[in-house]
């Protein structure tokens, strides 16, 4: 990867007509959302998230599942400069956001062309009757008032496949864009990281991260705090 400075990154964003952002946990840490997949954090010492967030746990130990899933919710978290500036860019350029995050913050920032690749905690439904239920209601009880069924969030659990439509939309968004911006992700989770293989050969790839990532193609790399980089983008100049 070719290391560049912030000015060059801003120029790449300015020059692009279509942009697809691929975002990960790093875009939400500034909003106070911990990365639940990093085992070192708040879950150290309890059962592995791979089990607690599995379909087996949801079916066989619903209380354990529910009490763990509740810890993932941060309903008062607000979108930060990254979410907000991306939503602003989307008003000017044809922009898609494909996020690994389940925290709903891109949606809160009013990003329209959005794919939540691993689902959304704030999109809940009853497993028994299929009815949509608000996250507020789910956080009060995981029993659906109307039918007594188990409520769950529409997130991709371990042992579950990804949503076909999310994959199709993501591939289309990556395949047609001229700039791909990878932000706040180590880009190691499959199949999310495989999306890059659908990019046009002529597409430019820009990585804004604290650490480099592995890509099998040329890319620009800006080692910087993404919050600062996005704060400094002047929307009027795009
Ligand atoms: Zn129900």
py3Dmol code that shows the C-alpha trace and the ligand (Angstrom):
import py3Dmol

protein = """\
ATOM      1  CA  UNK A   1       0.000   0.000   0.000  1.00  0.00           C
ATOM      2  CA  UNK A   2       1.186   3.481  -0.809  1.00  0.00           C
ATOM      3  CA  UNK A   3       1.150   5.740   2.249  1.00  0.00           C
ATOM      4  CA  UNK A   4      -0.385   9.153   1.655  1.00  0.00           C
ATOM      5  CA  UNK A   5      -1.239  12.216   3.725  1.00  0.00           C
ATOM      6  CA  UNK A   6      -4.640  13.606   4.630  1.00  0.00           C
ATOM      7  CA  UNK A   7      -4.624  16.206   1.855  1.00  0.00           C
ATOM      8  CA  UNK A   8      -4.189  13.511  -0.796  1.00  0.00           C
ATOM      9  CA  UNK A   9      -7.002  11.471   0.788  1.00  0.00           C
ATOM     10  CA  UNK A  10      -9.289  14.510   0.634  1.00  0.00           C
ATOM     11  CA  UNK A  11      -8.398  15.014  -3.039  1.00  0.00           C
ATOM     12  CA  UNK A  12      -9.271  11.389  -3.852  1.00  0.00           C
ATOM     13  CA  UNK A  13     -12.667  11.817  -2.202  1.00  0.00           C
ATOM     14  CA  UNK A  14     -13.221  15.129  -3.954  1.00  0.00           C
ATOM     15  CA  UNK A  15     -12.351  13.713  -7.392  1.00  0.00           C
ATOM     16  CA  UNK A  16     -14.567  10.653  -7.120  1.00  0.00           C
ATOM     17  CA  UNK A  17     -18.069  10.660  -8.561  1.00  0.00           C
ATOM     18  CA  UNK A  18     -19.145   7.410  -6.958  1.00  0.00           C
ATOM     19  CA  UNK A  19     -17.871   6.252  -3.591  1.00  0.00           C
ATOM     20  CA  UNK A  20     -18.455   3.056  -1.661  1.00  0.00           C
ATOM     21  CA  UNK A  21     -17.438   3.082   1.988  1.00  0.00           C
ATOM     22  CA  UNK A  22     -16.643  -0.206   3.707  1.00  0.00           C
ATOM     23  CA  UNK A  23     -16.762   0.430   7.445  1.00  0.00           C
ATOM     24  CA  UNK A  24     -16.003  -1.518  10.598  1.00  0.00           C
ATOM     25  CA  UNK A  25     -15.936  -1.225  14.366  1.00  0.00           C
ATOM     26  CA  UNK A  26     -13.324   1.537  14.271  1.00  0.00           C
ATOM     27  CA  UNK A  27     -15.856   4.063  12.970  1.00  0.00           C
ATOM     28  CA  UNK A  28     -18.031   3.602  16.064  1.00  0.00           C
ATOM     29  CA  UNK A  29     -15.496   3.553  18.884  1.00  0.00           C
ATOM     30  CA  UNK A  30     -15.617   7.353  19.003  1.00  0.00           C
ATOM     31  CA  UNK A  31     -19.354   6.982  19.698  1.00  0.00           C
ATOM     32  CA  UNK A  32     -18.583   4.757  22.692  1.00  0.00           C
ATOM     33  CA  UNK A  33     -19.367   1.412  21.048  1.00  0.00           C
ATOM     34  CA  UNK A  34     -16.847  -1.291  21.977  1.00  0.00           C
ATOM     35  CA  UNK A  35     -15.811  -3.837  19.378  1.00  0.00           C
ATOM     36  CA  UNK A  36     -17.679  -6.932  20.585  1.00  0.00           C
ATOM     37  CA  UNK A  37     -15.668  -9.225  18.343  1.00  0.00           C
ATOM     38  CA  UNK A  38     -12.419  -8.303  20.025  1.00  0.00           C
ATOM     39  CA  UNK A  39     -12.301 -10.773  22.855  1.00  0.00           C
ATOM     40  CA  UNK A  40      -9.901  -8.769  24.969  1.00  0.00           C
ATOM     41  CA  UNK A  41     -12.463  -6.123  25.840  1.00  0.00           C
ATOM     42  CA  UNK A  42     -15.357  -6.097  28.253  1.00  0.00           C
ATOM     43  CA  UNK A  43     -16.212  -9.779  27.756  1.00  0.00           C
ATOM     44  CA  UNK A  44     -12.969 -11.117  29.097  1.00  0.00           C
ATOM     45  CA  UNK A  45     -13.617 -13.835  31.644  1.00  0.00           C
ATOM     46  CA  UNK A  46     -17.116 -14.788  30.539  1.00  0.00           C
ATOM     47  CA  UNK A  47     -18.235 -17.250  27.921  1.00  0.00           C
ATOM     48  CA  UNK A  48     -17.058 -16.702  24.395  1.00  0.00           C
ATOM     49  CA  UNK A  49     -19.148 -14.319  22.271  1.00  0.00           C
ATOM     50  CA  UNK A  50     -19.046 -16.970  19.526  1.00  0.00           C
ATOM     51  CA  UNK A  51     -21.330 -19.077  21.696  1.00  0.00           C
ATOM     52  CA  UNK A  52     -23.348 -16.306  23.321  1.00  0.00           C
ATOM     53  CA  UNK A  53     -24.143 -14.909  19.879  1.00  0.00           C
ATOM     54  CA  UNK A  54     -24.935 -18.264  18.301  1.00  0.00           C
ATOM     55  CA  UNK A  55     -28.206 -19.708  17.138  1.00  0.00           C
ATOM     56  CA  UNK A  56     -27.679 -22.612  19.556  1.00  0.00           C
ATOM     57  CA  UNK A  57     -27.486 -20.269  22.535  1.00  0.00           C
ATOM     58  CA  UNK A  58     -30.542 -18.323  21.351  1.00  0.00           C
ATOM     59  CA  UNK A  59     -32.589 -21.536  21.044  1.00  0.00           C
ATOM     60  CA  UNK A  60     -31.299 -23.508  24.004  1.00  0.00           C
ATOM     61  CA  UNK A  61     -30.362 -20.868  26.560  1.00  0.00           C
ATOM     62  CA  UNK A  62     -32.584 -17.937  25.640  1.00  0.00           C
ATOM     63  CA  UNK A  63     -32.033 -16.137  28.953  1.00  0.00           C
ATOM     64  CA  UNK A  64     -28.272 -16.268  28.602  1.00  0.00           C
ATOM     65  CA  UNK A  65     -28.546 -15.107  24.986  1.00  0.00           C
ATOM     66  CA  UNK A  66     -30.841 -12.255  25.917  1.00  0.00           C
ATOM     67  CA  UNK A  67     -28.710 -10.984  28.780  1.00  0.00           C
ATOM     68  CA  UNK A  68     -25.616 -10.981  26.570  1.00  0.00           C
ATOM     69  CA  UNK A  69     -27.324  -9.320  23.614  1.00  0.00           C
ATOM     70  CA  UNK A  70     -28.646  -6.582  25.893  1.00  0.00           C
ATOM     71  CA  UNK A  71     -25.055  -5.564  26.658  1.00  0.00           C
ATOM     72  CA  UNK A  72     -24.522  -4.819  22.959  1.00  0.00           C
ATOM     73  CA  UNK A  73     -27.124  -2.062  22.928  1.00  0.00           C
ATOM     74  CA  UNK A  74     -26.102   1.552  23.344  1.00  0.00           C
ATOM     75  CA  UNK A  75     -29.359   3.290  22.493  1.00  0.00           C
ATOM     76  CA  UNK A  76     -28.047   6.688  23.556  1.00  0.00           C
ATOM     77  CA  UNK A  77     -24.951   6.506  21.328  1.00  0.00           C
ATOM     78  CA  UNK A  78     -24.792   9.240  18.736  1.00  0.00           C
ATOM     79  CA  UNK A  79     -23.263   9.154  15.261  1.00  0.00           C
ATOM     80  CA  UNK A  80     -19.814  10.775  15.230  1.00  0.00           C
ATOM     81  CA  UNK A  81     -18.058  12.875  12.585  1.00  0.00           C
ATOM     82  CA  UNK A  82     -17.359   9.833  10.426  1.00  0.00           C
ATOM     83  CA  UNK A  83     -21.013   8.745  10.187  1.00  0.00           C
ATOM     84  CA  UNK A  84     -22.224  12.319   9.759  1.00  0.00           C
ATOM     85  CA  UNK A  85     -19.692  13.340   7.125  1.00  0.00           C
ATOM     86  CA  UNK A  86     -20.280  10.176   5.111  1.00  0.00           C
ATOM     87  CA  UNK A  87     -24.012  10.980   5.167  1.00  0.00           C
ATOM     88  CA  UNK A  88     -23.172  14.501   3.923  1.00  0.00           C
ATOM     89  CA  UNK A  89     -20.956  13.171   1.140  1.00  0.00           C
ATOM     90  CA  UNK A  90     -23.873  10.953   0.114  1.00  0.00           C
ATOM     91  CA  UNK A  91     -25.959  14.050  -0.561  1.00  0.00           C
ATOM     92  CA  UNK A  92     -23.411  15.212  -3.141  1.00  0.00           C
ATOM     93  CA  UNK A  93     -22.040  12.026  -4.688  1.00  0.00           C
ATOM     94  CA  UNK A  94     -23.516   8.652  -5.503  1.00  0.00           C
ATOM     95  CA  UNK A  95     -22.496   6.925  -2.303  1.00  0.00           C
ATOM     96  CA  UNK A  96     -23.035   3.510  -0.789  1.00  0.00           C
ATOM     97  CA  UNK A  97     -22.090   2.467   2.713  1.00  0.00           C
ATOM     98  CA  UNK A  98     -21.523  -1.195   3.513  1.00  0.00           C
ATOM     99  CA  UNK A  99     -20.961  -1.646   7.220  1.00  0.00           C
ATOM    100  CA  UNK A 100     -19.988  -4.567   9.395  1.00  0.00           C
ATOM    101  CA  UNK A 101     -21.422  -2.709  12.369  1.00  0.00           C
ATOM    102  CA  UNK A 102     -24.719  -3.671  13.940  1.00  0.00           C
ATOM    103  CA  UNK A 103     -25.014  -0.486  16.026  1.00  0.00           C
ATOM    104  CA  UNK A 104     -27.382   1.350  13.706  1.00  0.00           C
ATOM    105  CA  UNK A 105     -25.271   4.537  13.719  1.00  0.00           C
ATOM    106  CA  UNK A 106     -25.029   4.953   9.928  1.00  0.00           C
ATOM    107  CA  UNK A 107     -28.828   4.811   9.831  1.00  0.00           C
ATOM    108  CA  UNK A 108     -29.058   7.303  12.698  1.00  0.00           C
ATOM    109  CA  UNK A 109     -26.865   9.625  10.613  1.00  0.00           C
ATOM    110  CA  UNK A 110     -29.520   9.233   7.876  1.00  0.00           C
ATOM    111  CA  UNK A 111     -27.358   7.379   5.374  1.00  0.00           C
ATOM    112  CA  UNK A 112     -29.767   6.258   2.651  1.00  0.00           C
ATOM    113  CA  UNK A 113     -27.845   3.787   0.485  1.00  0.00           C
ATOM    114  CA  UNK A 114     -26.764   1.558   3.323  1.00  0.00           C
ATOM    115  CA  UNK A 115     -26.140  -2.169   3.665  1.00  0.00           C
ATOM    116  CA  UNK A 116     -25.790  -3.501   7.204  1.00  0.00           C
ATOM    117  CA  UNK A 117     -23.763  -6.523   6.206  1.00  0.00           C
ATOM    118  CA  UNK A 118     -24.164  -8.244   9.580  1.00  0.00           C
ATOM    119  CA  UNK A 119     -27.630  -6.891  10.355  1.00  0.00           C
ATOM    120  CA  UNK A 120     -28.892  -4.229  12.737  1.00  0.00           C
ATOM    121  CA  UNK A 121     -29.572  -4.501  16.488  1.00  0.00           C
ATOM    122  CA  UNK A 122     -32.386  -1.974  16.155  1.00  0.00           C
ATOM    123  CA  UNK A 123     -34.281  -4.134  13.682  1.00  0.00           C
ATOM    124  CA  UNK A 124     -36.053  -6.727  15.862  1.00  0.00           C
ATOM    125  CA  UNK A 125     -38.759  -9.273  15.185  1.00  0.00           C
ATOM    126  CA  UNK A 126     -40.632 -12.106  16.831  1.00  0.00           C
ATOM    127  CA  UNK A 127     -39.334 -15.546  15.910  1.00  0.00           C
ATOM    128  CA  UNK A 128     -42.785 -17.086  16.336  1.00  0.00           C
ATOM    129  CA  UNK A 129     -45.116 -14.747  14.458  1.00  0.00           C
ATOM    130  CA  UNK A 130     -42.584 -12.755  12.449  1.00  0.00           C
ATOM    131  CA  UNK A 131     -43.952  -9.383  13.492  1.00  0.00           C
ATOM    132  CA  UNK A 132     -41.527  -6.468  13.727  1.00  0.00           C
ATOM    133  CA  UNK A 133     -40.930  -5.293  17.287  1.00  0.00           C
ATOM    134  CA  UNK A 134     -39.218  -2.106  18.406  1.00  0.00           C
ATOM    135  CA  UNK A 135     -35.787  -2.338  20.000  1.00  0.00           C
ATOM    136  CA  UNK A 136     -37.252  -0.439  22.966  1.00  0.00           C
ATOM    137  CA  UNK A 137     -39.755  -3.233  23.525  1.00  0.00           C
ATOM    138  CA  UNK A 138     -37.072  -5.883  23.085  1.00  0.00           C
ATOM    139  CA  UNK A 139     -34.907  -4.223  25.716  1.00  0.00           C
ATOM    140  CA  UNK A 140     -37.807  -4.474  28.174  1.00  0.00           C
ATOM    141  CA  UNK A 141     -38.543  -8.143  27.474  1.00  0.00           C
ATOM    142  CA  UNK A 142     -37.608 -10.761  24.887  1.00  0.00           C
ATOM    143  CA  UNK A 143     -41.129 -12.202  25.090  1.00  0.00           C
ATOM    144  CA  UNK A 144     -43.455 -10.883  22.426  1.00  0.00           C
ATOM    145  CA  UNK A 145     -46.476  -9.438  24.193  1.00  0.00           C
ATOM    146  CA  UNK A 146     -48.936 -10.496  21.469  1.00  0.00           C
ATOM    147  CA  UNK A 147     -47.965 -14.145  21.048  1.00  0.00           C
ATOM    148  CA  UNK A 148     -45.425 -15.033  23.721  1.00  0.00           C
ATOM    149  CA  UNK A 149     -42.776 -15.821  21.091  1.00  0.00           C
ATOM    150  CA  UNK A 150     -39.104 -15.038  21.451  1.00  0.00           C
ATOM    151  CA  UNK A 151     -37.985 -11.678  20.097  1.00  0.00           C
ATOM    152  CA  UNK A 152     -34.593 -11.440  18.449  1.00  0.00           C
ATOM    153  CA  UNK A 153     -32.560  -8.767  16.719  1.00  0.00           C
ATOM    154  CA  UNK A 154     -32.036  -9.123  12.993  1.00  0.00           C
ATOM    155  CA  UNK A 155     -28.282  -9.628  13.264  1.00  0.00           C
ATOM    156  CA  UNK A 156     -26.279 -12.439  11.748  1.00  0.00           C
ATOM    157  CA  UNK A 157     -25.579 -14.902  14.539  1.00  0.00           C
ATOM    158  CA  UNK A 158     -22.817 -17.459  14.546  1.00  0.00           C
ATOM    159  CA  UNK A 159     -24.071 -20.592  12.704  1.00  0.00           C
ATOM    160  CA  UNK A 160     -26.257 -18.386  10.507  1.00  0.00           C
ATOM    161  CA  UNK A 161     -25.710 -17.400   6.899  1.00  0.00           C
ATOM    162  CA  UNK A 162     -25.614 -13.853   5.663  1.00  0.00           C
ATOM    163  CA  UNK A 163     -28.629 -12.234   4.110  1.00  0.00           C
ATOM    164  CA  UNK A 164     -28.527 -12.933   0.346  1.00  0.00           C
ATOM    165  CA  UNK A 165     -29.882  -9.506  -0.500  1.00  0.00           C
ATOM    166  CA  UNK A 166     -27.190  -7.809   1.592  1.00  0.00           C
ATOM    167  CA  UNK A 167     -24.512  -9.719  -0.307  1.00  0.00           C
ATOM    168  CA  UNK A 168     -26.015  -8.920  -3.706  1.00  0.00           C
ATOM    169  CA  UNK A 169     -26.412  -5.220  -2.930  1.00  0.00           C
ATOM    170  CA  UNK A 170     -22.881  -5.013  -1.544  1.00  0.00           C
ATOM    171  CA  UNK A 171     -21.335  -6.651  -4.593  1.00  0.00           C
ATOM    172  CA  UNK A 172     -23.242  -4.295  -6.901  1.00  0.00           C
ATOM    173  CA  UNK A 173     -22.173  -1.253  -4.877  1.00  0.00           C
ATOM    174  CA  UNK A 174     -18.514  -2.290  -4.940  1.00  0.00           C
ATOM    175  CA  UNK A 175     -18.540  -3.320  -8.610  1.00  0.00           C
ATOM    176  CA  UNK A 176     -19.833  -0.011  -9.968  1.00  0.00           C
ATOM    177  CA  UNK A 177     -17.908   2.488  -7.867  1.00  0.00           C
ATOM    178  CA  UNK A 178     -14.762   4.395  -8.808  1.00  0.00           C
ATOM    179  CA  UNK A 179     -13.522   4.939  -5.247  1.00  0.00           C
ATOM    180  CA  UNK A 180     -13.632   2.449  -2.394  1.00  0.00           C
ATOM    181  CA  UNK A 181     -12.860   3.831   1.056  1.00  0.00           C
ATOM    182  CA  UNK A 182     -12.113   1.262   3.751  1.00  0.00           C
ATOM    183  CA  UNK A 183     -12.426   2.786   7.218  1.00  0.00           C
ATOM    184  CA  UNK A 184     -11.986   1.493  10.737  1.00  0.00           C
ATOM    185  CA  UNK A 185     -11.642  -2.207  10.032  1.00  0.00           C
ATOM    186  CA  UNK A 186      -8.810  -4.711  10.112  1.00  0.00           C
ATOM    187  CA  UNK A 187     -10.561  -6.163   7.044  1.00  0.00           C
ATOM    188  CA  UNK A 188     -10.090  -9.773   8.071  1.00  0.00           C
ATOM    189  CA  UNK A 189     -13.657 -10.998   8.521  1.00  0.00           C
ATOM    190  CA  UNK A 190     -14.896 -13.111   5.624  1.00  0.00           C
ATOM    191  CA  UNK A 191     -16.874 -12.677   3.479  1.00  0.00           C
ATOM    192  CA  UNK A 192     -16.850  -8.908   4.125  1.00  0.00           C
ATOM    193  CA  UNK A 193     -13.192  -8.558   3.142  1.00  0.00           C
ATOM    194  CA  UNK A 194     -13.807 -10.546  -0.054  1.00  0.00           C
ATOM    195  CA  UNK A 195     -16.029  -7.750  -1.367  1.00  0.00           C
ATOM    196  CA  UNK A 196     -12.901  -5.962  -2.578  1.00  0.00           C
ATOM    197  CA  UNK A 197     -12.446  -8.638  -5.257  1.00  0.00           C
ATOM    198  CA  UNK A 198     -15.546  -7.297  -7.030  1.00  0.00           C
ATOM    199  CA  UNK A 199     -14.052  -3.842  -7.511  1.00  0.00           C
ATOM    200  CA  UNK A 200     -13.248  -2.649 -11.017  1.00  0.00           C
ATOM    201  CA  UNK A 201      -9.564  -2.895 -11.965  1.00  0.00           C
ATOM    202  CA  UNK A 202      -9.630   0.875 -12.495  1.00  0.00           C
ATOM    203  CA  UNK A 203     -11.191   1.643  -9.117  1.00  0.00           C
ATOM    204  CA  UNK A 204      -9.112   3.495  -6.543  1.00  0.00           C
ATOM    205  CA  UNK A 205      -8.887   2.029  -3.046  1.00  0.00           C
ATOM    206  CA  UNK A 206      -8.253   4.275  -0.064  1.00  0.00           C
ATOM    207  CA  UNK A 207      -7.657   2.825   3.400  1.00  0.00           C
ATOM    208  CA  UNK A 208      -8.054   5.114   6.418  1.00  0.00           C
ATOM    209  CA  UNK A 209      -6.938   3.189   9.471  1.00  0.00           C
ATOM    210  CA  UNK A 210      -4.540   3.174  12.366  1.00  0.00           C
ATOM    211  CA  UNK A 211      -2.974  -0.032  11.073  1.00  0.00           C
ATOM    212  CA  UNK A 212      -2.334  -1.253   7.514  1.00  0.00           C
ATOM    213  CA  UNK A 213      -4.487  -4.042   6.121  1.00  0.00           C
ATOM    214  CA  UNK A 214      -3.714  -6.806   3.674  1.00  0.00           C
ATOM    215  CA  UNK A 215      -5.087  -6.339   0.170  1.00  0.00           C
ATOM    216  CA  UNK A 216      -4.216  -8.156  -3.059  1.00  0.00           C
ATOM    217  CA  UNK A 217      -4.315  -4.962  -5.044  1.00  0.00           C
ATOM    218  CA  UNK A 218      -2.888  -1.471  -5.052  1.00  0.00           C
ATOM    219  CA  UNK A 219      -4.275   0.911  -2.475  1.00  0.00           C
ATOM    220  CA  UNK A 220      -3.566   4.221  -0.828  1.00  0.00           C
ATOM    221  CA  UNK A 221      -3.074   4.106   2.905  1.00  0.00           C
ATOM    222  CA  UNK A 222      -3.643   6.968   5.312  1.00  0.00           C
ATOM    223  CA  UNK A 223      -2.507   6.121   8.840  1.00  0.00           C
ATOM    224  CA  UNK A 224      -4.610   8.485  10.849  1.00  0.00           C
ATOM    225  CA  UNK A 225      -7.488   8.835  13.253  1.00  0.00           C
ATOM    226  CA  UNK A 226     -10.488   8.595  10.937  1.00  0.00           C
ATOM    227  CA  UNK A 227     -12.545  10.947  13.109  1.00  0.00           C
ATOM    228  CA  UNK A 228     -10.030  13.719  12.472  1.00  0.00           C
ATOM    229  CA  UNK A 229      -9.795  12.936   8.740  1.00  0.00           C
ATOM    230  CA  UNK A 230     -13.563  13.121   8.289  1.00  0.00           C
ATOM    231  CA  UNK A 231     -13.933  16.212  10.475  1.00  0.00           C
ATOM    232  CA  UNK A 232     -11.515  17.961   8.129  1.00  0.00           C
ATOM    233  CA  UNK A 233     -13.428  17.164   4.952  1.00  0.00           C
ATOM    234  CA  UNK A 234     -15.102  20.362   3.807  1.00  0.00           C
ATOM    235  CA  UNK A 235     -18.404  19.290   2.288  1.00  0.00           C
ATOM    236  CA  UNK A 236     -18.771  22.554   0.356  1.00  0.00           C
ATOM    237  CA  UNK A 237     -15.594  21.773  -1.579  1.00  0.00           C
ATOM    238  CA  UNK A 238     -16.682  18.337  -2.767  1.00  0.00           C
TER     239      UNK A 238
END
"""
ligand_1 = """\
1
ZN
Zn -44.980 -12.827 18.102
"""
view = py3Dmol.view(width=600, height=400)
view.addModel(protein, "pdb")
view.setStyle({"model": 0}, {"cartoon": {"style": "trace"}})
view.addModel(ligand_1, "xyz")
view.setStyle({"model": 1}, {"stick": {}})
view.zoomTo()
view.show()
